[in-house]
Amino acid sequence: MKKTFALALVAAMAGSVCAQEAMDAKQLFELGNNQFKEYDKSLGLAAINPQGVDPNQMGKMLVDGYRYMLQALPLDSLPDKKGKVNPKYSKKIANTVVGHVNDFFNVGGNYYNQKMYYPQAYEAFLIYADMPEIPAFAKAAESVNQEQRATAYFNAGLAAYSGNAVPESAAAFKKARLNNYEQPEAYIYEIACWQNMAQKDSTLEAEAQKNINEIAQAGYARFGVAQPVFLNNLINSMIADNRSEEALTMLNKEISANPDNANLYGLLGFTYNRLDKEAEAEAAYRKAASLPNVDYETLLRAASRIFRIGTEKLNLVEGNSAEAREKRAKLKTDYFEVAKTYLEKAKGMNDKPDGLRDNLIESVDYALTTYFPQ
C-alpha cells in the first residue's frame, strides 16, 4: 500500500474528531498524545479494578488518539518558510501508535462483544490490520503476524455486516481473503455480501456477478470441491454466460477425480437440464440422490426434476388399456414414488418448515392419490 493511502485516510478522517478549525501538527499531536495517555492510565486502573473503568470509553480514547495522530503526520512534514522539512513529532507519533497496535485488536473484540459493531468494532479491527501497510507505522509488522492480521480483517467484515454496512463488509472480507485467511468463510461471506447488494440494488448486478465470479474462482482454486459453493457459483456463471458446454467439461473432469461426490452429479444434472438434455439430466440427478453424501439442496432439485419428468410422461399416456395401466404403474414406481423418497430423505435432514420442499411434497402426494388410486 502506497503513501497516498495514508494521506487519503487522513482526508477521510479529518473533521471526524475535531471541529473544522485549522490545527497544526503540534496541536493535533498533543490532542492525540493526551488520548493515548488517558487510555494507558485507564488500562492501569483496569488491571487493579476492572469494574472501575469503562472499556467502551477506553476504546474511544484509543481510536480518537489514532485519528489525531494520523492527521498530524502529513502536517509535520510540511516545509517551513525556508522550504525545509524538519519533522518534530513524526517519530513520537509512530512510536506511540505502533506501541499500541495490539490494543486496537483487543478494543475491536470488546466493541464486538458489546454489539457495537459499526463503526466501532469495524474501525478498531481495520486500524489494527491496516497499520503495517502505512509507511509511518511499518514497524507494526513486527507485532502483527499475517494470520492475526487476516483474522482482524475477517472480524471487521463480520462487524460491518452485523452493523448493516454491507459494502464495507465486502471490502473487509476481500482483504481477509487477499491476506490468506485460512478458512473458506471469508470467501463465502464476501460472495454473500455481493449477493445482498445486488438484491437491494439491481444496478449492481453486473458488478456483483463479476466479483462473485472472481471470488468463486479463488475459492475453487484454493478449496476445490470440498466447498461446493465455489464450484456452484462458477457453474451458474458459465451457464448464465451461455457457456454450458464449458461447464460440462469442468464437471466431467471433477467427476472423474471425485466419482462419489453427489454435489457434482447434481450440478451435472442442472447443466444438462439447461442444455435440454433431459435423459442425461435425469440420470445425473438419480446418481446424485443415490450417493450417501447427497446434500439437502441436491435432493430437492433431484425430487423436483424427477417429479416433473414423471408428470410429463404421465400426460402422454392415454386410454385405460392394459398397456396404458402398466405404463402408469411403472411411472408411479419409477418417478412419483422415487420423488417422494427423495423428499422424505431431505425432510429427515432438515424438518424445519421449507416452503419449496413442503409444496413439492404436497404436489407429489396429490399426484399419487389422484392419478394412482389404490
C-alpha positions, 0 to 999 in steps of 0.5 A: 500500500502506497503513501497516498493511502495514508494521506487519503485516510487522513482526508477521510478522517479529518473533521471526524474528531475535531471541529473544522478549525485549522490545527497544526501538527503540534496541536493535533499531536498533543490532542492525540498524545493526551488520548493515548495517555488517558487510555494507558492510565485507564488500562492501569486502573483496569488491571487493579479494578476492572469494574472501575473503568469503562472499556467502551470509553477506553476504546474511544480514547484509543481510536480518537488518539489514532485519528489525531495522530494520523492527521498530524503526520502529513502536517509535520512534514510540511516545509517551513518558510525556508522550504525545509522539512524538519519533522518534530513529532513524526517519530513520537507519533509512530512510536506511540501508535505502533506501541499500541497496535495490539490494543486496537485488536483487543478494543475491536473484540470488546466493541464486538462483544458489546454489539457495537459493531459499526463503526466501532468494532469495524474501525478498531479491527481495520486500524489494527490490520491496516497499520503495517501497510502505512509507511509511518507505522511499518514497524507494526509488522513486527507485532502483527503476524499475517494470520492475526492480521487476516483474522482482524480483517475477517472480524471487521467484515463480520462487524460491518455486516452485523452493523448493516454496512454491507459494502464495507463488509465486502471490502473487509472480507476481500482483504481477509481473503487477499491476506490468506485467511485460512478458512473458506468463510471469508470467501463465502461471506464476501460472495454473500455480501455481493449477493445482498447488494445486488438484491437491494440494488439491481444496478449492481448486478453486473458488478456483483456477478463479476466479483462473485465470479472472481471470488468463486474462482479463488475459492475453487482454486484454493478449496476445490470441491470440498466447498461446493459453493465455489464450484456452484457459483462458477457453474451458474456463471458459465451457464448464465454466460451461455457457456454450458458446454464449458461447464460440462467439461469442468464437471466431467473432469471433477467427476472423474477425480471425485466419482462419489461426490453427489454435489457434482452429479447434481450440478451435472444434472442442472447443466444438462437440464439447461442444455435440454438434455433431459435423459442425461439430466435425469440420470445425473440427478438419480446418481446424485440422490443415490450417493450417501453424501447427497446434500439437502439442496441436491435432493430437492432439485433431484425430487423436483426434476424427477417429479416433473419428468414423471408428470410429463410422461404421465400426460402422454399416456392415454386410454385405460388399456392394459398397456396404458395401466402398466405404463402408469404403474411403472411411472408411479414406481419409477418417478412419483414414488422415487420423488417422494423418497427423495423428499422424505430423505431431505425432510429427515435432514432438515424438518424445519418448515421449507416452503419449496420442499413442503409444496413439492411434497404436497404436489407429489402426494396429490399426484399419487392419490389422484392419478394412482388410486389404490 
